[in-house]
Amino acid sequence: MIDSRFAATEDNNIRPEKLKRTKTALMGLLIPLLIETGLGQGVRRVDNIGEQYNHAPTVSELLLLWKENPSNLEIVQLLAKAYKKMGKFSRALYLYEKILSKRPSHKAARRAAAQLYIKKGQFRKAATYYFIILDYNPKDIAALWGVSDICMQTGQTEKAEFYLKTALKYA
């Protein structure tokens, strides 16, 4: 079932250049905020695992770690990130879904899966994932940004602007 907040409408009256300026302004506020709020915690975890190998772990090393620690979702997340970075989106998506099956409230995995669904052109699935995040926290700037991006890509410029302005309000 599609969230009614993402229902298609005829709202293409906003000029794209105005929307682009709004998004650029939001991006300037969003990046420092994401760093400040600790959304980069996964990077620190990668560094900790990397210390074990004296380098960033390879996919083979992560697979071995996962085999040794099958319930460790942090390793699964690192492996999913590695596959995503390599452009192996289906494998990454499979792993993010595996994380979500064990921990549905895992925001980072849900956000990453939503981004991959966008790359695959599955906008409704991506929007559903972002709205689940927003149900937990209606002020989640990254999720609001993601919904705005989906709206822009699907021609819903008024909704895109609404979600950008909402994100800006909470930044």
C-alpha positions as CSV (number, residue, x, y, z in Angstrom):
1,M,0.0,0.0,0.0
2,I,1.3,3.4,-1.0
3,D,1.5,6.2,1.6
4,S,-1.0,8.9,0.8
5,R,1.7,11.5,1.4
6,F,3.3,10.3,-1.9
7,A,0.2,10.1,-4.0
8,A,0.7,11.5,-7.5
9,T,-0.7,15.0,-8.1
10,E,-0.7,17.6,-10.7
11,D,1.6,20.1,-9.0
12,N,4.2,21.1,-11.6
13,N,3.7,24.9,-11.2
14,I,6.9,25.6,-9.3
15,R,9.9,26.7,-11.4
16,P,12.7,24.2,-11.4
17,E,15.3,26.9,-10.7
18,K,13.5,28.0,-7.5
19,L,13.5,24.4,-6.4
20,K,17.2,24.0,-7.2
21,R,18.1,27.1,-5.2
22,T,16.0,25.8,-2.2
23,K,17.7,22.4,-2.4
24,T,21.2,24.0,-2.7
25,A,20.5,26.1,0.4
26,L,19.3,23.1,2.3
27,M,22.4,21.0,1.3
28,G,24.6,23.7,2.8
29,L,22.9,23.3,6.1
30,L,22.4,19.5,5.9
31,I,25.9,18.3,5.4
32,P,27.4,19.9,8.6
33,L,24.3,18.8,10.5
34,L,24.7,15.1,9.4
35,I,28.3,15.2,10.5
36,E,27.4,16.8,13.8
37,T,24.5,14.4,14.6
38,G,26.7,11.4,14.2
39,L,25.3,9.8,11.1
40,G,28.9,9.1,10.2
41,Q,29.1,6.5,13.1
42,G,29.4,3.7,10.5
43,V,32.6,5.2,9.2
44,R,34.1,5.1,12.7
45,R,33.1,1.4,13.0
46,V,34.7,0.7,9.7
47,D,37.9,2.2,11.0
48,N,37.7,0.1,14.1
49,I,37.4,-3.1,12.1
50,G,40.1,-1.8,9.7
51,E,42.5,-1.6,12.7
52,Q,42.2,-5.3,13.0
53,Y,43.6,-5.7,9.5
54,N,45.8,-2.5,9.5
55,H,43.8,-1.5,6.4
56,A,40.2,-1.1,5.3
57,P,38.7,-4.7,5.2
58,T,38.1,-6.2,1.8
59,V,34.9,-7.8,0.8
60,S,36.5,-11.2,1.3
61,E,37.6,-10.3,4.8
62,L,34.1,-9.0,5.6
63,L,32.6,-12.2,4.3
64,L,34.9,-14.2,6.5
65,L,34.1,-12.1,9.5
66,W,30.4,-12.5,8.8
67,K,30.8,-16.3,8.5
68,E,32.4,-16.2,12.0
69,N,29.8,-13.8,13.4
70,P,26.6,-14.4,11.5
71,S,24.4,-12.4,14.0
72,N,26.7,-9.3,13.9
73,L,24.6,-6.8,12.0
74,E,27.4,-4.3,12.0
75,I,29.5,-6.6,9.8
76,V,26.5,-7.2,7.5
77,Q,26.1,-3.4,7.2
78,L,29.8,-2.9,6.4
79,L,29.5,-5.6,3.7
80,A,26.4,-4.0,2.3
81,K,28.2,-0.6,2.1
82,A,31.1,-2.3,0.4
83,Y,28.8,-3.9,-2.2
84,K,27.0,-0.5,-2.7
85,K,30.3,1.2,-3.2
86,M,31.3,-1.4,-5.8
87,G,28.0,-0.8,-7.7
88,K,26.6,-4.2,-6.8
89,F,23.3,-2.8,-5.7
90,S,21.3,-6.0,-5.7
91,R,23.7,-7.7,-3.3
92,A,23.8,-4.6,-1.1
93,L,20.0,-4.3,-1.1
94,Y,19.7,-8.0,-0.1
95,L,22.0,-7.4,2.9
96,Y,20.2,-4.2,3.9
97,E,16.9,-6.1,3.8
98,K,18.5,-8.9,5.9
99,I,19.4,-6.3,8.5
100,L,15.8,-4.9,8.4
101,S,14.3,-8.3,8.8
102,K,16.2,-8.7,12.1
103,R,16.0,-5.0,13.2
104,P,13.1,-3.1,11.5
105,S,14.0,0.1,13.3
106,H,17.5,0.2,11.9
107,K,17.4,3.7,10.3
108,A,20.7,3.6,8.5
109,A,19.9,0.3,6.8
110,R,16.4,1.5,5.9
111,R,17.8,4.8,4.5
112,A,20.5,3.0,2.5
113,A,17.9,0.6,1.1
114,A,15.7,3.5,0.1
115,Q,18.6,5.1,-1.7
116,L,19.2,1.8,-3.6
117,Y,15.5,1.5,-4.5
118,I,15.8,5.0,-6.0
119,K,18.8,3.9,-8.1
120,K,16.7,1.0,-9.3
121,G,13.8,3.3,-10.2
122,Q,11.6,1.8,-7.5
123,F,10.4,5.1,-6.2
124,R,7.3,3.9,-4.4
125,K,9.3,1.3,-2.4
126,A,11.9,4.0,-1.6
127,A,9.2,6.5,-0.5
128,T,7.6,3.8,1.7
129,Y,10.9,3.3,3.4
130,Y,11.5,7.0,4.0
131,F,8.0,7.4,5.4
132,I,8.6,4.5,7.8
133,I,11.6,6.5,9.1
134,L,9.4,9.6,9.3
135,D,6.8,7.7,11.3
136,Y,9.6,7.1,13.9
137,N,10.9,10.7,13.7
138,P,8.9,13.2,11.6
139,K,11.9,15.6,11.9
140,D,14.4,13.2,10.2
141,I,16.2,15.6,7.8
142,A,17.7,12.9,5.7
143,A,14.4,11.1,5.2
144,L,12.7,14.4,4.3
145,W,15.5,15.1,1.8
146,G,15.0,11.6,0.3
147,V,11.3,12.1,-0.1
148,S,11.9,15.5,-1.7
149,D,14.4,13.9,-4.1
150,I,11.8,11.2,-5.1
151,C,9.1,13.9,-5.6
152,M,11.5,15.9,-7.9
153,Q,12.3,12.8,-9.9
154,T,8.6,12.0,-10.4
155,G,7.6,15.5,-11.3
156,Q,5.9,16.4,-8.1
157,T,7.6,19.7,-7.6
158,E,5.3,21.3,-5.1
159,K,5.6,18.3,-2.8
160,A,9.4,18.3,-3.4
161,E,9.5,21.9,-2.3
162,F,7.3,21.2,0.7
163,Y,9.6,18.4,2.0
164,L,12.7,20.5,1.4
165,K,11.2,23.4,3.3
166,T,10.2,21.1,6.1
167,A,13.7,19.7,6.3
168,L,15.1,23.2,6.3
169,K,12.8,24.1,9.2
170,Y,14.3,21.3,11.3
171,A,17.9,21.9,10.2
